[in-house]
Amino acid sequence: MHNRSIIIALYLSIISSLIFADIGLADYPDGYYEVQRIIDGNTFELTDGKNVRLIGIDAPEAGETCSTEATQQLSSLISGETVYLEKDVSETDI
């Protein structure tokens, strides 16, 4: 039951937080970008090789409890899709 709660919370967070921040997004204007691959439950790679992290999502890292489920969930939402990236007011995801 605990794992299911985590997955549901992650899913709702992703759905309600479709604003993205790149680790080095300063070079990118707001706009549409293609997703190349999913790295983990809160990070994905664009077709140009840049990594993008979701703001406000603290997904488990590889090997941690529910990391596979978090990665699969993000993959089911955006893998192979075009996403709209919008720069946050902050330069970091703290």
C-alpha positions in Angstrom: 0.0 0.0 0.0 2.9 2.4 0.8 4.4 1.9 -2.7 1.1 2.6 -4.3 0.7 5.8 -2.3 4.2 6.9 -3.5 3.4 6.2 -7.1 0.1 8.0 -6.9 1.7 11.0 -5.3 4.4 11.0 -8.0 1.8 10.8 -10.7 -0.2 13.6 -9.3 2.9 15.8 -8.9 4.0 15.2 -12.4 0.5 16.0 -13.8 0.2 19.1 -11.7 3.7 20.3 -12.4 4.2 20.3 -16.2 6.7 23.1 -15.9 10.2 22.0 -16.6 13.7 23.3 -15.6 16.9 22.3 -17.3 20.1 21.8 -15.3 21.6 24.4 -17.7 18.5 25.9 -19.3 19.8 29.5 -19.6 20.5 28.8 -23.3 17.0 27.6 -24.0 14.1 29.9 -24.7 10.6 28.8 -23.6 9.2 26.5 -26.3 8.7 23.0 -27.5 11.4 20.3 -27.4 11.5 16.6 -28.3 12.2 14.0 -25.6 14.9 11.5 -26.5 14.9 9.3 -23.5 13.9 9.0 -19.8 16.8 9.0 -17.4 14.9 8.5 -14.1 11.7 9.5 -12.5 12.4 13.3 -12.6 15.0 13.6 -15.4 14.9 13.2 -19.1 17.1 13.9 -22.1 16.2 16.1 -25.1 17.1 15.1 -28.7 20.0 17.6 -28.6 21.5 15.7 -25.6 20.6 18.2 -22.9 19.2 16.8 -19.6 16.1 18.3 -18.1 14.9 17.9 -14.5 11.3 18.4 -13.4 10.8 21.1 -10.9 9.3 20.0 -7.6 9.6 16.3 -8.2 11.9 14.4 -5.8 11.8 11.0 -7.5 13.9 8.1 -6.1 17.4 7.6 -7.7 18.3 4.4 -9.5 18.3 1.5 -7.1 16.2 3.2 -4.5 12.7 1.9 -3.5 10.2 2.7 -6.3 12.8 4.1 -8.7 11.7 1.7 -11.4 8.1 2.7 -11.0 8.9 6.4 -11.0 10.9 6.0 -14.2 8.2 4.0 -15.9 5.6 6.5 -14.9 7.5 9.5 -16.4 8.2 7.4 -19.5 4.5 6.6 -19.9 3.8 10.4 -19.8 6.5 11.9 -22.1 8.7 9.3 -23.7 9.0 10.2 -27.4 6.8 13.2 -27.0 7.2 16.9 -27.6 7.1 18.9 -24.4 6.8 22.6 -23.6 9.7 23.8 -21.5 9.3 27.0 -19.5 12.1 28.5 -17.5 11.5 28.9 -13.8 12.3 32.1 -11.9 15.1 30.2 -10.1 18.4 29.1 -11.6 18.4 25.9 -9.4 16.0 23.2 -8.3 16.4 23.6 -4.5 
